[in-house]
C-alpha cells in the first residue's frame, strides 16, 4: 500500500499522523507478489475475423469498422511503446484520413496489463470502399515505420518537452501517482520518465515492430 499526500504537510508530520491511524496496525497475511513480465508472446490461434452486421441485425449500417490488436512482451520499456503509438497516430492520420479520406478518425491505443502490453489500431467508422483495402494500407504503414527516423525524432522531442512542461493540479498528481502504482507498483518521477525517453532509439522502435506483424495480430473487420 502506498500513501500519497498533497499539500504543505512535512513528510515527518505525515508519518506521525499515519502512525496514529489504523494504517499503523500490524496485519497478518502475505504480500501480493509483483507481476512477472511476459518476455515472449505465442501466436494467436486466429488472426482475422470478418463480422457481417446484416446477418445478425436488421438495422441499416452504412460504414465499416476496423480493429487490429497485438500483444507485446511486458519487459519492454513502456516509453518505446508510447513513442511508437504517437508515430502511428501521425501516420494513420496522414494516410487514412488525409490521403484517402476513408475515415474521420483512426488511431492507435496502448494499455499496460502489467504482465504485457496491448497495442491496438482502431477505426470505428470506415468508408465502405476502404474495407477491402484497409489491411494493405495498415501493413504498408507498419513497414514504412522502419524508415521514419524523421518522425521518430520529432515525436521523441515532443514527448520530452511535454514531460517537463506539466502544470499539475493536486488531483492530477494523485491520479498520476495511482496510475504509476497500478502499472509499475511504485511512483515514477518525471526525471526517471525523462531518462527513459532519452534512452529510446529508433532501433528500439524497430524491435517492437516485429510484434505487430500480421501473424501476431488479431484483426476484426465489420461489414454492413
Secondary structure, DSSP 8 states (H G I E B T S, - for coil): ------SS--HHHHHHHHHTSGGGS---S---------------S--EEEEEGGGT--S----EEEEEEEEEETTS-HHHHHHHHHHHHHHHIIIIIIIT---S--EEEEEE-SSEEEEEEEEEEE-GGGTTTHHHHHHHHHHHGGG-HHHHHHHHHHHHHHHT-----HHHHHHHHHHHHHHHSS---HHHHHHHHHH--HHHHHHHHGGGSGGGEEEEEEE-
